[in-house]
Amino acid sequence: MKPADFPIGSPESRAAARAVVESRETDGCRLQLVNYIQRPRQDGSRPHIGEWCSLGDILMRIVFVPESTDEATLEKLVATP
């Protein structure tokens, strides 16, 4: 199904458009950079998950974790959509 198969603005066309966007997000490659180097003006005591950015066929984001973060917490952060 394509959004163009339905009237503009209809619930069906919006659902089809969401499906297209979702398939793009799940079909592509995702790259997460996990670091413990604090950025300027950032609270270094708490984790910070950046927004996904599109780099063509790749989605990328930066995840900051304090150096003292345990592995279980790190795995939860990286698994966050």
Secondary structure, DSSP 8 states (H G I E B T S, - for coil): --GGGS-TT-HHHHHHHHHHHHHHHHHSEEEEEEE----TTS-TTS-EE---EEETTEEEEEEE--TT--HHHHHHHHH--
